[in-house]
Amino acid sequence: MALSLLGWPRPNADVIQISGHDGGTGASPLSSIKHAGAPWELGVTEVHQTLMQNGLRDRVILRTDGGLKTGWDVVMAALMGAEEYGFGSISMIAEGCIMARICHTNNCPVGVATQQEKLRQRFTGMPEHVVNFFYFVAQEVRQLLARLGYLSLQEIIGRADLLQAREGVQLTKTSALNLNCLLELPDSRSDRSWLNHEDVHSNGPVLDDQLLADPDIQKAISNQGSATKQLAIVSTDRCVGARLAGAIAKKYGNSGFEGEINLNFTGSAGQSFGAFNLPGMKSILEGEANDYVGKGMHGGEIIIKPPADAPYNPAENVIVGNTCLYGATGGVLFVNGTAGERFAVRNSMGKAVIEGAGDHTCEYMTGGVVVVLGKVGRNVAAGMTGGMGYFLDEDGSFPEKVNLEIVKIQRVSSPVGQRQLQELIQMHRDRTGSQKAKMILENWEKFLPLFWQVVPPSEADSPEATAEAVTEKVAVKA
């Protein structure tokens, strides 16, 4: 668990992350990041000092990011109390990003953030470029440590006594600055025990340990066979399925597993249920799930439905949290219920059917298909440059909720688009038992005209969006 400064440490946190005002996603317009936030230096020193004064520093790891670029930045952060250091934008630049800040338009001139093949061919970055950059950062850290007379970074963490304000700086805007808040940290030279985090809490064995140790699952992975398991799940079971997917990917790659692992869960899943799901994996949850369901999923199926004896109408109740299907590159998600905010944000190739969603549905989506059989919140399709969305609009309120800066909306007039929509709804009904899907399919001629199709420019000439196009039947693959 990592917590930002704005969400001051909650009980049992492993990491406190301080993100500064600098840096940030290249997709953000300058107006969104200029003059916003505060320097990470203020946050790190304040949090470090407060934790030290309250005897809690040994219980958490302090991490910072926000515009870190050099070994000098790392050493400064360490002296102020940070133990871990995040590099974002500079890592992208190391592999070829030029910070054009047009990621959301699908027109990245160097092929980093785009789905256009002609632009992706311009990308010349390699992993070695990033490795080389961090090698030089580490070398600079070593040089600075040598100048200070220390052998390791661990020795200088929290050593604010090694800092001093620069003298003779003749700048009007800095002449009145008081840097005491950065320099007067607790003296930690004699007692360094707070850096020993061996006893940092844990929730004990995780559910994926149980899955990976199961002989049937081990056999299925080794022999490309099949296995089916029934398991209980609770909210402290986070990222369930991720390590299992990792074990499969290590042996067969992202798409080489030809077996089948069916996991049937009952209960309330914690964050990131089904993260990085792969082809051959099917995770069925009877209950509910927290945020980030299907994060980064690459294939297979995730099915979430309420208990059979649930007294509520699934179509009117939230059953999964925020930011589901984040960055998915494949697979299918079926949810017999509604989702929170930012559903399918940055979805690349995943397909999904849900009964409703909150604000910012399909935000920054670049591919895949999303079908929503109920109401959604505001700002639909903001920054959406690819993929297709189908939204049922029973009360006529949908058009005013769409961000039309990039996309257009139209009725589903293409036969191919109609088949795609109908097949996904049929799959949703079959997998989840959705009564809403059943009603729509039984009254197809009535409900089809109530669907809006959200079409970004990249899909404007696709057979799904063009009524004149005639192609063979489109298959929905997990």
Legacy VTK file of the C-alpha trace (Angstrom):
# vtk DataFile Version 3.0
C-alpha trace
ASCII
DATASET POLYDATA
POINTS 478 float
0.000 0.000 0.000
1.374 3.422 -0.944
-0.162 6.632 0.338
0.300 10.126 -0.988
0.898 13.129 1.235
-2.688 14.253 0.700
-3.927 10.960 2.142
-1.915 11.154 5.395
-0.759 7.713 6.613
-3.590 5.410 7.438
-3.158 2.547 9.886
-1.004 -0.317 8.645
0.507 1.543 5.674
3.680 0.033 4.201
4.788 3.056 2.196
4.173 6.786 2.307
4.747 8.367 -1.085
5.384 12.087 -1.445
4.802 13.350 -4.986
6.058 16.833 -5.772
4.684 19.526 -8.058
7.284 18.973 -10.761
7.241 16.152 -13.288
3.870 14.568 -14.007
2.316 12.914 -17.027
3.283 14.291 -20.398
-0.361 14.009 -21.442
-1.380 16.823 -19.100
-1.692 20.291 -20.612
0.639 22.868 -19.086
-2.368 24.726 -17.676
-3.111 21.692 -15.486
0.336 21.380 -13.928
1.793 24.885 -13.905
1.591 26.615 -10.505
0.048 23.468 -8.962
1.248 21.544 -5.937
4.291 21.970 -3.698
7.930 20.790 -3.814
8.584 17.235 -2.674
11.320 18.585 -0.392
8.694 20.158 1.878
6.617 16.997 2.017
9.514 14.622 2.656
11.017 16.673 5.477
7.674 17.260 7.163
6.607 13.623 7.035
10.040 12.338 8.100
10.176 14.751 11.047
6.621 13.991 12.193
7.154 10.248 12.059
10.465 10.511 13.934
8.923 12.644 16.672
6.109 10.141 17.151
8.291 7.028 17.120
6.712 5.675 13.933
9.522 6.060 11.433
10.581 2.402 11.579
7.083 1.276 10.609
6.947 2.782 7.116
9.129 3.346 4.081
9.262 6.931 2.837
9.261 7.312 -0.945
9.331 10.414 -3.132
9.023 11.389 -6.784
8.183 14.390 -8.904
10.813 15.651 -11.305
13.755 13.595 -10.057
16.352 13.469 -12.824
19.883 13.042 -11.467
22.010 11.385 -8.826
22.164 14.773 -7.084
18.351 14.656 -6.688
18.607 11.181 -5.158
21.242 12.236 -2.640
19.275 15.359 -1.648
16.117 13.302 -1.158
18.040 10.776 0.941
19.504 13.464 3.195
15.986 14.763 3.821
14.734 11.316 4.835
13.516 9.526 1.713
14.433 5.865 1.258
13.016 5.204 -2.197
13.029 7.413 -5.289
10.711 7.424 -8.285
11.657 8.393 -11.829
8.866 8.905 -14.348
9.147 11.474 -17.121
12.926 11.250 -17.329
12.674 7.483 -17.911
10.404 8.121 -20.884
12.813 10.728 -22.227
15.670 8.235 -21.926
13.906 5.933 -24.384
12.925 8.628 -26.868
10.003 10.718 -25.561
10.305 14.411 -26.468
7.494 15.647 -24.164
5.365 16.972 -27.016
2.399 16.835 -24.605
-0.021 15.527 -27.207
-0.345 11.969 -25.873
-4.121 12.343 -25.683
-4.395 13.041 -29.427
-2.916 9.713 -30.580
-0.368 11.638 -32.672
2.880 11.185 -30.729
5.594 12.287 -33.215
8.146 9.753 -31.929
5.773 6.795 -31.630
5.733 6.425 -27.834
2.067 7.113 -26.986
0.074 6.239 -30.078
-1.840 3.389 -31.654
-1.036 4.518 -35.196
1.312 2.003 -36.775
2.925 4.571 -39.076
3.878 6.613 -36.011
4.863 3.613 -33.886
7.434 2.719 -36.542
9.306 5.896 -35.584
9.966 4.595 -32.079
13.632 3.710 -31.722
13.833 3.257 -27.956
15.266 0.125 -26.363
15.361 -1.115 -22.753
19.117 -0.662 -22.804
18.657 3.105 -23.105
16.796 3.239 -19.804
19.235 0.843 -18.140
22.125 3.015 -19.293
20.486 6.159 -17.919
20.001 4.626 -14.470
23.554 3.294 -14.551
24.816 6.865 -14.859
22.442 8.045 -12.123
23.894 5.373 -9.841
27.425 6.387 -10.798
26.690 10.002 -9.878
25.277 8.884 -6.525
28.490 6.920 -5.868
30.640 9.942 -6.737
28.691 12.221 -4.407
28.836 9.669 -1.602
32.593 9.424 -2.076
32.943 13.198 -1.805
30.964 13.092 1.445
33.013 10.202 2.756
30.311 7.506 2.900
30.133 4.047 1.380
26.389 3.611 0.886
23.208 5.602 0.445
21.819 3.938 3.564
24.366 5.809 5.665
23.117 9.275 4.711
19.327 8.820 4.794
17.875 11.406 7.153
21.237 13.123 7.698
20.024 16.713 7.348
23.087 17.800 9.348
25.030 17.386 6.106
22.916 20.067 4.419
23.443 23.794 4.514
21.926 26.762 2.739
23.918 28.139 -0.168
25.427 31.518 0.532
25.876 34.391 -1.850
22.857 33.625 -4.044
21.754 37.031 -5.374
18.180 36.344 -6.437
15.377 38.629 -5.324
12.759 35.887 -5.343
14.805 33.692 -2.972
16.330 36.324 -0.698
13.560 36.019 1.904
13.419 32.214 1.981
13.808 30.531 5.366
15.171 27.008 4.896
15.141 25.993 8.550
12.237 23.617 7.929
14.526 21.608 5.634
17.608 21.742 7.822
16.353 21.312 11.382
15.417 17.634 11.225
15.820 15.244 14.181
19.430 14.213 14.771
19.704 10.603 13.621
23.482 10.175 13.666
23.672 8.043 16.791
20.506 5.950 16.448
19.863 4.514 12.979
17.561 1.718 14.113
14.557 3.363 12.455
15.965 2.263 9.090
15.439 -1.397 9.999
12.081 -2.321 8.511
12.299 -6.084 8.914
9.297 -5.984 11.217
7.127 -3.950 8.866
3.680 -5.456 9.148
2.247 -7.972 6.745
-1.141 -9.483 6.128
0.497 -12.902 6.228
0.341 -15.439 3.419
-1.496 -14.111 0.387
-4.104 -15.970 -1.621
-1.803 -16.262 -4.631
0.610 -18.275 -2.469
-2.181 -20.780 -1.967
-2.960 -20.820 -5.694
0.653 -21.288 -6.751
1.179 -24.072 -4.209
-1.908 -25.998 -5.309
-0.766 -29.252 -6.998
-3.621 -29.197 -9.527
-2.742 -25.679 -10.644
0.957 -26.518 -10.748
0.178 -29.509 -12.943
-2.068 -27.443 -15.207
0.692 -24.871 -15.723
3.398 -27.456 -16.315
1.371 -29.624 -18.719
-0.855 -26.979 -20.340
-3.776 -28.727 -18.666
-6.862 -27.560 -16.829
-7.792 -26.944 -13.208
-10.865 -25.628 -11.418
-10.851 -24.276 -7.876
-13.431 -22.928 -5.419
-12.072 -20.308 -3.009
-13.223 -17.747 -0.461
-11.870 -14.216 -0.829
-11.800 -11.177 1.486
-10.904 -7.513 1.033
-7.319 -7.977 2.259
-6.714 -10.357 -0.650
-5.228 -7.891 -3.123
-3.943 -8.438 -6.681
-5.377 -11.956 -6.662
-4.323 -13.745 -9.828
-1.382 -11.458 -10.617
1.347 -13.783 -9.357
-0.368 -16.728 -10.996
-0.364 -14.813 -14.286
3.303 -14.020 -13.705
4.159 -17.702 -13.268
2.340 -18.538 -16.504
3.977 -15.671 -18.414
7.412 -16.675 -17.179
6.965 -20.138 -18.681
4.913 -19.415 -21.808
4.991 -15.669 -22.442
1.918 -13.440 -22.570
-0.112 -15.594 -24.946
1.510 -19.036 -25.101
-0.478 -20.841 -22.398
-2.960 -23.255 -23.977
-4.365 -24.695 -20.752
-7.296 -23.494 -18.701
-7.419 -22.392 -15.083
-10.873 -21.623 -13.701
-10.965 -19.838 -10.350
-14.359 -19.452 -8.652
-14.309 -16.978 -5.770
-16.941 -16.078 -3.196
-16.742 -12.942 -1.057
-15.362 -9.399 -1.282
-12.161 -9.025 -3.281
-9.521 -6.430 -2.437
-7.879 -4.064 -4.898
-6.674 -5.185 -8.321
-8.669 -8.404 -8.535
-7.636 -10.184 -11.741
-4.725 -7.844 -12.446
-2.668 -8.911 -15.485
-5.066 -11.758 -16.283
-3.783 -13.889 -19.171
-5.361 -16.070 -21.875
-6.426 -19.368 -20.338
-7.341 -17.783 -16.996
-10.974 -17.343 -15.994
-11.732 -15.663 -12.675
-15.347 -15.716 -11.515
-16.303 -13.738 -8.420
-19.664 -14.062 -6.730
-19.725 -11.034 -4.481
-18.058 -7.668 -5.044
-14.643 -6.191 -5.771
-12.653 -3.086 -4.894
-10.815 -0.740 -7.283
-8.655 -1.704 -10.274
-10.443 -4.900 -11.333
-8.703 -6.282 -14.420
-5.842 -3.782 -14.272
-3.444 -4.502 -17.117
-5.277 -7.696 -18.080
-4.028 -9.256 -21.310
-6.529 -12.038 -21.937
-8.942 -14.551 -20.473
-12.158 -13.625 -18.683
-13.123 -11.916 -15.458
-16.742 -12.331 -14.403
-18.238 -10.551 -11.402
-21.808 -11.063 -10.271
-23.790 -10.623 -7.047
-24.691 -13.576 -4.812
-27.598 -15.632 -6.088
-29.717 -14.598 -3.091
-28.879 -10.869 -3.310
-31.994 -8.841 -2.410
-31.025 -5.851 -4.581
-31.216 -5.067 -8.277
-27.657 -5.498 -9.649
-28.273 -2.962 -12.409
-28.753 -0.243 -9.779
-25.938 -1.110 -7.370
-22.183 -0.617 -7.476
-20.424 -3.969 -7.436
-16.876 -2.975 -8.523
-14.787 0.061 -7.587
-12.951 2.766 -9.486
-10.460 2.566 -12.365
-11.378 -0.935 -13.494
-9.843 -2.319 -16.706
-7.037 0.230 -16.352
-4.547 -0.199 -19.174
-5.961 -3.555 -20.291
-4.396 -4.997 -23.453
-6.879 -7.821 -23.995
-9.396 -10.126 -22.354
-13.062 -9.690 -21.488
-14.670 -8.339 -18.306
-18.338 -8.925 -17.485
-19.859 -7.166 -14.453
-23.473 -7.735 -13.459
-23.702 -4.426 -11.644
-22.354 -0.911 -11.910
-18.789 0.384 -11.610
-17.230 3.433 -9.988
-15.389 6.242 -11.717
-12.840 6.100 -14.560
-14.010 2.750 -15.884
-11.734 1.487 -18.711
-9.311 4.386 -18.358
-6.417 3.874 -20.789
-7.982 0.607 -21.948
-6.086 -0.555 -25.028
-7.675 -3.797 -26.230
-9.897 -5.124 -23.450
-13.623 -5.734 -23.932
-16.192 -5.195 -21.195
-19.903 -5.164 -20.446
-21.218 -3.471 -17.304
-24.599 -2.246 -16.092
-23.562 1.357 -15.355
-20.615 3.526 -14.324
-19.573 6.785 -12.671
-17.710 9.784 -14.094
-14.965 9.671 -16.745
-15.904 6.355 -18.377
-13.542 5.386 -21.244
-11.102 8.166 -20.323
-7.928 8.079 -22.478
-9.134 4.819 -24.031
-7.094 3.753 -27.070
-8.677 0.447 -28.106
-11.103 -2.326 -27.203
-14.863 -2.254 -26.752
-16.947 -1.094 -23.782
-20.695 -1.698 -23.473
-22.664 0.037 -20.720
-26.254 -1.107 -20.147
-27.224 1.715 -17.803
-26.497 5.243 -16.645
-23.063 6.838 -16.551
-21.633 10.001 -15.021
-20.174 13.066 -16.688
-17.130 13.445 -18.950
-17.509 10.241 -20.944
-14.710 9.533 -23.459
-12.400 12.374 -22.396
-9.162 11.905 -24.339
-10.494 8.751 -26.009
-8.533 8.128 -29.220
-9.382 4.523 -30.081
-11.742 1.645 -29.467
-15.518 1.721 -29.419
-18.160 2.463 -26.798
-21.831 1.483 -26.718
-24.079 3.192 -24.173
-27.748 2.478 -23.487
-29.611 5.787 -23.080
-33.104 5.137 -21.743
-33.789 8.658 -20.454
-32.174 10.732 -23.211
-29.490 12.217 -20.934
-26.396 10.607 -22.437
-25.342 13.203 -25.087
-24.823 15.927 -22.484
-22.484 13.661 -20.504
-20.027 13.078 -23.362
-16.788 15.017 -23.789
-16.952 15.752 -27.517
-13.484 17.266 -27.823
-12.237 14.218 -29.743
-15.075 11.703 -30.242
-18.428 11.826 -31.957
-21.581 9.955 -31.032
-24.041 8.271 -33.346
-26.718 5.631 -33.299
-25.701 2.040 -34.028
-26.528 1.805 -37.725
-23.804 -0.513 -39.021
-24.776 -4.206 -39.222
-21.289 -5.125 -38.017
-21.606 -2.768 -35.062
-25.034 -4.179 -34.231
-23.678 -7.722 -34.269
-20.712 -6.744 -32.119
-23.013 -5.112 -29.573
-25.513 -7.979 -29.548
-22.863 -10.684 -29.212
-21.231 -8.956 -26.252
-24.585 -8.539 -24.502
-25.358 -12.230 -25.142
-22.016 -13.222 -23.641
-22.747 -10.969 -20.667
-26.119 -12.626 -20.114
-24.657 -16.122 -20.433
-21.736 -15.438 -18.061
-23.469 -13.389 -15.377
-27.169 -14.203 -15.658
-27.910 -10.484 -16.040
-31.642 -9.815 -16.097
-31.012 -6.453 -17.752
-29.145 -8.128 -20.613
-31.888 -10.752 -20.896
-34.557 -8.055 -21.173
-32.598 -6.142 -23.825
-32.036 -9.225 -25.966
-35.678 -10.295 -25.736
-36.739 -6.805 -26.848
-33.880 -6.100 -29.241
-35.878 -4.047 -31.756
-37.012 -1.758 -28.944
-33.645 -1.295 -27.248
-31.250 -1.101 -30.213
-32.373 2.438 -31.189
-31.662 3.544 -27.589
-27.927 2.772 -27.830
-25.372 5.443 -28.649
-22.110 4.509 -30.294
-19.071 6.560 -29.212
-16.625 6.775 -32.105
-13.133 8.328 -31.963
-11.521 9.503 -35.233
-9.391 6.359 -35.538
-12.562 4.222 -35.765
-14.632 6.523 -38.001
-14.111 4.358 -41.088
-14.293 0.984 -39.338
-17.013 -1.492 -40.321
-18.485 -1.211 -36.812
-19.063 2.514 -37.258
-19.879 2.778 -40.966
-23.360 1.726 -42.022
-22.325 1.116 -45.627
-19.591 -1.364 -44.699
-20.354 -5.056 -45.261
-17.936 -7.553 -43.720
-18.056 -11.018 -42.306
-19.220 -11.627 -38.768
-16.941 -10.215 -36.087
-15.965 -12.736 -33.405
-15.510 -11.638 -29.820
-12.352 -13.244 -28.477
-11.132 -13.317 -24.905
LINES 1 479
478 0 1 2 3 4 5 6 7 8 9 10 11 12 13 14 15 16 17 18 19 20 21 22 23 24 25 26 27 28 29 30 31 32 33 34 35 36 37 38 39 40 41 42 43 44 45 46 47 48 49 50 51 52 53 54 55 56 57 58 59 60 61 62 63 64 65 66 67 68 69 70 71 72 73 74 75 76 77 78 79 80 81 82 83 84 85 86 87 88 89 90 91 92 93 94 95 96 97 98 99 100 101 102 103 104 105 106 107 108 109 110 111 112 113 114 115 116 117 118 119 120 121 122 123 124 125 126 127 128 129 130 131 132 133 134 135 136 137 138 139 140 141 142 143 144 145 146 147 148 149 150 151 152 153 154 155 156 157 158 159 160 161 162 163 164 165 166 167 168 169 170 171 172 173 174 175 176 177 178 179 180 181 182 183 184 185 186 187 188 189 190 191 192 193 194 195 196 197 198 199 200 201 202 203 204 205 206 207 208 209 210 211 212 213 214 215 216 217 218 219 220 221 222 223 224 225 226 227 228 229 230 231 232 233 234 235 236 237 238 239 240 241 242 243 244 245 246 247 248 249 250 251 252 253 254 255 256 257 258 259 260 261 262 263 264 265 266 267 268 269 270 271 272 273 274 275 276 277 278 279 280 281 282 283 284 285 286 287 288 289 290 291 292 293 294 295 296 297 298 299 300 301 302 303 304 305 306 307 308 309 310 311 312 313 314 315 316 317 318 319 320 321 322 323 324 325 326 327 328 329 330 331 332 333 334 335 336 337 338 339 340 341 342 343 344 345 346 347 348 349 350 351 352 353 354 355 356 357 358 359 360 361 362 363 364 365 366 367 368 369 370 371 372 373 374 375 376 377 378 379 380 381 382 383 384 385 386 387 388 389 390 391 392 393 394 395 396 397 398 399 400 401 402 403 404 405 406 407 408 409 410 411 412 413 414 415 416 417 418 419 420 421 422 423 424 425 426 427 428 429 430 431 432 433 434 435 436 437 438 439 440 441 442 443 444 445 446 447 448 449 450 451 452 453 454 455 456 457 458 459 460 461 462 463 464 465 466 467 468 469 470 471 472 473 474 475 476 477
